Each structure stands twice: as C-alpha cells, then as structure tokens.
Amino acid sequence: MAHGFVKLSRGPAGFEKLLAQTGVPLPHLTSWVVPFVEFFGGLAIIAGAFTFLVAIPLICTILVAMLTIQLKFGFSSVNTIGLTPNGPKFGPPGYEINLLYIAGLVSLMLSGAGKFSIDNWLINRKR
C-alpha cells in the first residue's frame, strides 16, 4: 500500500518517466495501473478480501519491477557500496525483497487469508 500511495500522491508523471527509461511497455498506462494495483491490492490483502485473485496482479507488478529494475543489482536487498565518516553508504537494492514478497503472496494464495478475513466471512456466510 505504501508504494502505491506514494505514486498516487505524487501523480503518475514522474513514475511514467521512470517506466519509460527502464523500458517497461506502455509506460503511460502502466503509470496509472500499477499504483492502483499496489494500493488497493495491499488494502485487500490486509483485509483478507479476494486474496487469491488480488495476489495475481500484485505478483505480476513485483515480477516486472524485479526483472526491469532490481535484477541488475544482484540478489541482496542490502548492497553496501562504501563506508563514509557518517557510516555505510548503500547502493540500489537487489531482488531479494521481491522474492520475499512473492513468497508471502503465494503463501496466502495457498493457505487462505485466515480466520478473521473477509474471505472467511464470505465463505461462512454462504454456509
């Protein structure tokens, strides 16, 4: 949700430039779709609403980010590139965190959203 909120609050123009520069197809459309998927998808995951379906576009956006941006920076999500008098200096993150997010979403897809989720409430209501 946080990533989607930041993109929505700043508007799509800057995000569209980043997408175009990294070669993501249809950057104008994508600059609008991705923030909504991230924000409302994150909200649905937190509420446990339509978890299986919502996880699919979230995984797709994570994979695109991983393949177009983070892959070239390697695996580690913490890349120390130097040490300054003020402490360590960090480079761009690798794709480790993307894999963690994907694993979490796949886990929710397989196990369900849980006892206190909207999905569970909907299932019990049908019974």
Backbone as CSV, one residue per row, in Angstrom:
resi,resn,N_x,N_y,N_z,CA_x,CA_y,CA_z,C_x,C_y,C_z
1,MET,0.817,-1.195,0.000,0.000,0.000,0.000,0.858,1.256,0.000
2,ALA,1.944,1.234,0.749,2.786,2.425,0.866,3.365,2.830,-0.489
3,HIS,3.819,1.857,-1.270,4.391,2.171,-2.580,3.325,2.759,-3.503
4,GLY,2.138,2.195,-3.490,1.051,2.712,-4.306,0.622,4.104,-3.877
5,PHE,0.565,4.328,-2.553,0.157,5.637,-2.045,1.130,6.721,-2.484
6,VAL,2.423,6.437,-2.391,3.424,7.430,-2.795,3.268,7.774,-4.271
7,LYS,3.089,6.766,-5.092,2.932,7.012,-6.537,1.655,7.802,-6.821
8,LEU,0.570,7.469,-6.147,-0.682,8.196,-6.356,-0.589,9.636,-5.861
9,SER,0.040,9.848,-4.720,0.112,11.196,-4.150,1.013,12.118,-4.959
10,ARG,2.007,11.564,-5.633,2.919,12.383,-6.452,2.433,12.536,-7.886
11,GLY,1.439,11.758,-8.265,0.946,11.787,-9.642,1.739,10.840,-10.522
12,PRO,1.168,10.471,-11.655,1.796,9.452,-12.490,2.946,9.936,-13.367
13,ALA,3.126,11.230,-13.524,4.103,11.742,-14.496,5.539,11.283,-14.201
14,GLY,5.983,11.436,-12.966,7.350,11.027,-12.619,7.541,9.528,-12.736
15,PHE,6.543,8.774,-12.310,6.612,7.315,-12.398,6.613,6.887,-13.864
16,GLU,5.858,7.592,-14.703,5.831,7.285,-16.134,7.219,7.466,-16.753
17,LYS,7.937,8.516,-16.367,9.295,8.742,-16.874,10.225,7.602,-16.477
18,LEU,10.129,7.157,-15.231,10.945,6.041,-14.759,10.639,4.781,-15.558
19,LEU,9.349,4.517,-15.793,8.947,3.333,-16.542,9.454,3.385,-17.972
20,ALA,9.347,4.541,-18.608,9.821,4.694,-19.986,11.332,4.499,-20.056
21,GLN,12.043,5.057,-19.092,13.501,4.961,-19.070,13.982,3.527,-18.867
22,THR,13.230,2.732,-18.130,13.635,1.346,-17.876,13.076,0.378,-18.907
23,GLY,12.308,0.876,-19.882,11.826,0.038,-20.969,10.573,-0.755,-20.681
24,VAL,9.820,-0.366,-19.669,8.559,-1.047,-19.365,7.566,-0.715,-20.478
25,PRO,6.875,-1.718,-21.014,5.910,-1.441,-22.080,4.729,-0.603,-21.592
26,LEU,4.191,0.210,-22.484,3.034,1.069,-22.207,3.212,1.881,-20.922
27,PRO,4.246,2.715,-20.849,4.529,3.423,-19.590,3.407,4.339,-19.119
28,HIS,2.673,4.963,-20.050,1.597,5.862,-19.616,0.494,5.075,-18.909
29,LEU,0.035,4.004,-19.521,-0.998,3.174,-18.919,-0.504,2.530,-17.624
30,THR,0.700,2.013,-17.673,1.281,1.343,-16.507,1.448,2.296,-15.330
31,SER,1.764,3.564,-15.613,1.957,4.543,-14.533,0.658,4.830,-13.787
32,TRP,-0.458,4.501,-14.380,-1.748,4.642,-13.711,-2.199,3.342,-13.065
33,VAL,-1.992,2.227,-13.749,-2.488,0.933,-13.268,-1.717,0.457,-12.041
34,VAL,-0.389,0.512,-12.091,0.438,-0.037,-11.007,0.141,0.600,-9.646
35,PRO,0.048,1.926,-9.532,-0.250,2.493,-8.207,-1.590,2.020,-7.635
36,PHE,-2.588,1.875,-8.493,-3.888,1.392,-8.010,-3.817,-0.077,-7.602
37,VAL,-3.093,-0.884,-8.374,-2.913,-2.292,-8.014,-2.194,-2.382,-6.676
38,GLU,-1.129,-1.607,-6.510,-0.368,-1.658,-5.259,-1.197,-1.180,-4.066
39,PHE,-1.884,-0.057,-4.230,-2.630,0.498,-3.096,-3.840,-0.365,-2.743
40,PHE,-4.712,-0.575,-3.712,-5.942,-1.314,-3.411,-5.679,-2.811,-3.240
41,GLY,-4.682,-3.332,-3.934,-4.292,-4.726,-3.727,-3.751,-4.937,-2.327
42,GLY,-2.918,-4.010,-1.867,-2.399,-4.086,-0.500,-3.507,-3.984,0.530
43,LEU,-4.463,-3.097,0.287,-5.604,-2.953,1.182,-6.423,-4.245,1.234
44,ALA,-6.644,-4.849,0.077,-7.404,-6.104,0.028,-6.660,-7.230,0.746
45,ILE,-5.347,-7.291,0.603,-4.558,-8.323,1.287,-4.655,-8.132,2.805
46,ILE,-4.540,-6.901,3.264,-4.639,-6.627,4.703,-6.011,-7.044,5.240
47,ALA,-7.060,-6.757,4.463,-8.413,-7.107,4.893,-8.727,-8.579,4.658
48,GLY,-7.906,-9.236,3.872,-8.171,-10.638,3.543,-9.344,-10.776,2.594
49,ALA,-9.449,-9.850,1.664,-10.563,-9.851,0.716,-10.094,-10.289,-0.670
50,PHE,-10.696,-11.360,-1.175,-10.379,-11.861,-2.512,-8.879,-12.107,-2.676
51,THR,-8.288,-12.660,-1.651,-6.841,-12.806,-1.539,-6.213,-13.503,-2.739
52,PHE,-6.780,-14.618,-3.148,-6.193,-15.371,-4.254,-6.159,-14.534,-5.525
53,LEU,-7.269,-13.892,-5.843,-7.352,-13.098,-7.073,-6.487,-11.847,-7.018
54,VAL,-6.473,-11.187,-5.887,-5.717,-9.943,-5.734,-4.208,-10.201,-5.783
55,ALA,-3.784,-11.366,-5.315,-2.356,-11.681,-5.301,-1.770,-11.785,-6.707
56,ILE,-2.566,-12.169,-7.676,-2.049,-12.368,-9.038,-1.516,-11.068,-9.651
57,PRO,-2.294,-9.970,-9.705,-1.715,-8.741,-10.262,-0.586,-8.174,-9.400
58,LEU,-0.650,-8.393,-8.091,0.453,-7.926,-7.246,1.743,-8.672,-7.591
59,ILE,1.661,-9.974,-7.772,2.845,-10.755,-8.149,3.361,-10.296,-9.511
60,CYS,2.464,-10.009,-10.439,2.886,-9.532,-11.767,3.649,-8.212,-11.677
61,THR,3.154,-7.274,-10.876,3.854,-5.991,-10.745,5.210,-6.173,-10.070
62,ILE,5.280,-7.067,-9.108,6.554,-7.329,-8.430,7.551,-7.954,-9.409
63,LEU,7.090,-8.896,-10.218,7.980,-9.539,-11.198,8.504,-8.533,-12.222
64,VAL,7.633,-7.651,-12.705,8.075,-6.639,-13.668,9.120,-5.730,-13.037
65,ALA,8.878,-5.282,-11.811,9.868,-4.438,-11.123,11.187,-5.179,-10.945
66,MET,11.099,-6.445,-10.577,12.305,-7.242,-10.353,13.089,-7.405,-11.656
67,LEU,12.406,-7.737,-12.734,13.093,-8.006,-13.998,13.595,-6.748,-14.690
68,THR,12.900,-5.627,-14.512,13.310,-4.405,-15.203,14.224,-3.508,-14.373
69,ILE,14.197,-3.640,-13.064,14.983,-2.723,-12.230,15.978,-3.453,-11.335
70,GLN,15.505,-4.297,-10.421,16.374,-4.850,-9.386,17.320,-5.951,-9.847
71,LEU,16.987,-6.698,-10.891,17.784,-7.853,-11.302,19.247,-7.490,-11.544
72,LYS,19.488,-6.355,-12.164,20.873,-5.967,-12.493,21.702,-5.599,-11.256
73,PHE,21.037,-5.399,-10.106,21.755,-5.052,-8.883,22.097,-6.274,-8.040
74,GLY,21.758,-7.468,-8.522,22.090,-8.695,-7.802,21.012,-9.089,-6.810
75,PHE,21.325,-10.121,-6.039,20.351,-10.721,-5.139,20.083,-9.898,-3.880
76,SER,21.118,-9.468,-3.196,20.987,-8.882,-1.864,20.152,-7.603,-1.859
77,SER,19.251,-7.525,-0.884,18.451,-6.310,-0.752,19.222,-5.192,-0.062
78,VAL,20.374,-5.514,0.506,21.230,-4.510,1.142,22.599,-4.571,0.476
79,ASN,22.884,-3.582,-0.370,24.157,-3.521,-1.081,25.006,-2.388,-0.513
80,THR,25.965,-2.753,0.297,26.879,-1.756,0.851,27.929,-1.452,-0.205
81,ILE,28.041,-0.173,-0.582,28.997,0.193,-1.627,30.159,1.037,-1.100
82,GLY,30.140,1.331,0.164,31.237,2.107,0.726,30.985,2.470,2.173
83,LEU,32.009,3.030,2.760,31.929,3.463,4.147,32.364,4.914,4.206
84,THR,31.541,5.749,4.798,31.839,7.170,4.942,32.036,7.475,6.427
85,PRO,32.524,8.654,6.761,32.639,9.018,8.177,31.292,8.986,8.913
86,ASN,30.198,9.120,8.160,28.863,9.078,8.755,28.274,7.669,8.821
87,GLY,28.989,6.690,8.293,28.502,5.320,8.306,28.501,4.711,6.922
88,PRO,27.864,3.553,6.795,27.869,2.877,5.497,27.027,3.606,4.454
89,LYS,27.449,3.445,3.195,26.708,4.002,2.071,26.126,2.819,1.296
90,PHE,24.824,2.899,1.021,24.134,1.788,0.389,23.787,2.094,-1.057
91,GLY,23.891,1.079,-1.883,23.518,1.173,-3.288,22.086,0.714,-3.482
92,PRO,21.682,0.610,-4.727,20.316,0.173,-5.019,20.075,-1.257,-4.534
93,PRO,18.870,-1.550,-4.103,18.574,-2.897,-3.607,18.450,-3.913,-4.734
94,GLY,18.808,-5.137,-4.421,18.653,-6.246,-5.363,17.250,-6.829,-5.291
95,TYR,17.105,-8.024,-5.841,15.771,-8.617,-5.984,15.362,-9.526,-4.829
96,GLU,16.146,-9.608,-3.791,15.832,-10.463,-2.639,14.463,-10.140,-2.043
97,ILE,14.176,-8.877,-1.836,12.917,-8.478,-1.205,11.726,-8.797,-2.110
98,ASN,11.927,-8.707,-3.433,10.857,-9.062,-4.364,10.468,-10.524,-4.201
99,LEU,11.475,-11.393,-4.086,11.206,-12.813,-3.902,10.492,-13.074,-2.581
100,LEU,10.839,-12.316,-1.559,10.170,-12.450,-0.269,8.695,-12.062,-0.369
101,TYR,8.411,-10.961,-1.056,7.021,-10.536,-1.248,6.234,-11.583,-2.046
102,ILE,6.850,-12.095,-3.103,6.186,-13.120,-3.913,5.908,-14.359,-3.074
103,ALA,6.873,-14.784,-2.274,6.681,-15.960,-1.418,5.539,-15.730,-0.430
104,GLY,5.447,-14.547,0.128,4.356,-14.228,1.050,3.000,-14.272,0.367
105,LEU,2.927,-13.732,-0.845,1.661,-13.744,-1.582,1.270,-15.163,-1.993
106,VAL,2.245,-15.957,-2.440,1.956,-17.351,-2.798,1.485,-18.121,-1.560
107,SER,2.104,-17.855,-0.425,1.687,-18.489,0.822,0.230,-18.164,1.147
108,LEU,-0.152,-16.902,0.984,-1.549,-16.511,1.220,-2.486,-17.156,0.201
109,MET,-2.028,-17.287,-1.029,-2.849,-17.923,-2.053,-3.111,-19.392,-1.700
110,LEU,-2.101,-20.066,-1.173,-2.220,-21.486,-0.861,-2.943,-21.757,0.459
111,SER,-2.709,-20.904,1.444,-3.262,-21.163,2.777,-4.558,-20.416,3.061
112,GLY,-4.842,-19.406,2.291,-6.023,-18.583,2.551,-5.687,-17.418,3.459
113,ALA,-6.627,-16.511,3.574,-6.384,-15.260,4.289,-6.490,-15.376,5.803
114,GLY,-7.122,-16.414,6.297,-7.182,-16.601,7.739,-8.573,-16.448,8.318
115,LYS,-8.633,-16.744,9.606,-9.899,-16.814,10.337,-10.655,-15.485,10.388
116,PHE,-9.929,-14.387,10.509,-10.574,-13.082,10.684,-10.622,-12.265,9.391
117,SER,-10.554,-12.936,8.254,-10.525,-12.251,6.964,-11.931,-12.090,6.384
118,ILE,-12.033,-11.201,5.433,-13.285,-11.035,4.701,-13.580,-12.296,3.900
119,ASP,-12.550,-12.913,3.327,-12.747,-14.166,2.588,-13.416,-15.227,3.474
120,ASN,-12.935,-15.378,4.685,-13.503,-16.365,5.608,-14.949,-16.005,5.965
121,TRP,-15.204,-14.741,6.189,-16.561,-14.290,6.495,-17.501,-14.598,5.331
122,LEU,-17.045,-14.366,4.092,-17.869,-14.642,2.922,-18.155,-16.137,2.785
123,ILE,-17.158,-16.974,3.041,-17.341,-18.423,2.960,-18.351,-18.879,4.002
124,ASN,-18.204,-18.413,5.232,-19.112,-18.812,6.316,-20.529,-18.284,6.090
125,ARG,-20.660,-17.149,5.472,-21.971,-16.564,5.201,-22.751,-17.405,4.190
126,LYS,-22.042,-18.002,3.231,-22.693,-18.846,2.223,-23.212,-20.144,2.823
127,ARG,-22.566,-20.608,3.885,-22.984,-21.842,4.548,-24.223,-21.569,5.307
